[in-house]
Amino acid sequence: MNIEDYLSKVSGYFSPKVIGEVNDVYVKVAKIKGEDIPWHNHKNEDEAFFILKGELLFEEEGKDSFKMSEGDFYVVKRGVNHRVSSTEECQIMLIENKSTAHTGEVKSPVTKSVEEQLK
């Protein structure tokens, strides 16, 4: 699998797509642009972000926001409120438990079910 080839077929922003699985974990890719993701957390799961291309603004409740660039890796611990945004297109890889809900318990217009992420 070539991740760049796969990402070229991902048309929507904030719409993670599962590209593989390892045991009880999904490996996903997504494109981020704009500020559509609401503040949310994952009560029982950590979430890993790896920046493939572009820059991502990362915000965590109670901390200063920071920018992530190509090659950066960050793990959000379970229960920590967070959100991401990007002024230009940013391509990311996510590593999450299969039980991880896209925007936690928060529902928004961009929230995708696991079934939608598997398509």
C-alpha positions in Angstrom: 0.0 0.0 0.0 1.2 3.5 -0.8 -0.3 5.9 1.6 0.0 8.9 -0.8 -1.9 7.0 -3.4 -4.6 6.2 -0.9 -4.8 9.8 0.4 -5.2 11.0 -3.2 -8.6 9.1 -3.2 -9.8 10.7 0.1 -12.1 13.6 -0.9 -13.6 14.9 2.3 -12.0 16.7 5.2 -12.3 15.4 8.8 -13.4 12.1 7.4 -10.9 9.4 8.6 -10.6 6.2 6.5 -9.4 2.9 7.9 -6.4 1.7 5.9 -5.3 -1.2 8.1 -5.7 -2.9 11.4 -3.3 -4.4 14.0 -4.9 -6.5 16.6 -7.5 -4.3 18.3 -6.2 -1.1 16.7 -7.2 0.7 13.4 -4.7 2.7 11.4 -6.5 5.6 9.6 -5.7 8.4 7.3 -7.5 11.7 7.0 -7.2 15.2 5.5 -7.8 18.2 7.7 -8.7 21.7 6.6 -10.7 24.3 8.6 -11.9 24.3 12.1 -14.9 21.9 12.0 -13.9 19.4 14.7 -15.5 20.2 18.0 -13.9 20.0 21.4 -14.1 16.3 22.4 -12.3 13.5 24.3 -12.1 9.8 24.2 -13.0 8.6 27.7 -11.4 5.2 27.5 -8.8 5.4 24.7 -5.6 7.2 23.8 -5.3 8.6 20.3 -2.1 8.9 18.2 -1.5 11.5 15.5 1.3 11.4 12.9 1.6 14.2 10.4 2.2 13.0 6.9 2.0 16.4 5.1 1.3 20.0 6.1 0.7 21.6 9.4 -1.9 20.9 12.1 -2.9 23.2 15.0 -3.4 21.1 18.0 -5.4 22.3 21.0 -5.7 20.6 24.4 -7.8 21.9 27.2 -5.6 23.5 29.9 -2.5 23.7 27.7 -1.1 26.2 25.1 -2.0 25.2 21.5 0.9 24.0 19.3 1.6 23.3 15.7 2.6 19.9 14.4 4.5 19.6 11.1 5.4 16.8 8.7 7.0 13.9 10.7 5.6 15.0 14.1 3.9 12.4 16.3 1.7 13.0 19.3 -0.4 10.9 21.7 -3.5 12.4 23.3 -4.2 10.6 26.5 -7.7 9.3 27.3 -10.1 11.8 28.8 -8.2 14.9 27.5 -10.4 17.4 25.7 -8.9 18.3 22.4 -9.5 19.5 18.8 -7.4 20.0 15.7 -7.6 22.5 12.8 -5.5 23.6 9.8 -5.6 26.6 7.5 -4.2 24.6 4.6 -4.8 20.9 3.8 -3.0 18.7 6.3 -2.7 14.9 5.9 -2.5 12.8 9.0 -2.4 9.2 10.1 -4.3 8.2 13.2 -3.8 5.1 15.4 -6.8 4.3 17.5 -8.5 1.4 19.3 -11.3 0.0 17.2 -13.7 1.2 19.9 -12.7 4.9 19.6 -15.6 7.1 18.5 -14.6 9.8 15.9 -15.5 12.8 18.1 -16.0 10.9 21.4 -19.5 11.5 22.8 -19.9 14.8 21.0 -22.0 14.6 17.8 -21.4 17.2 15.1 -22.0 17.5 11.3 -18.5 16.0 10.7 -18.8 13.0 13.0 -18.3 9.7 11.2 -19.3 6.3 12.4 -16.8 3.5 12.4 -18.8 2.0 9.5 -18.4 5.2 7.5 -14.6 5.1 8.2 -14.4 1.5 6.9 -15.8 2.4 3.5 
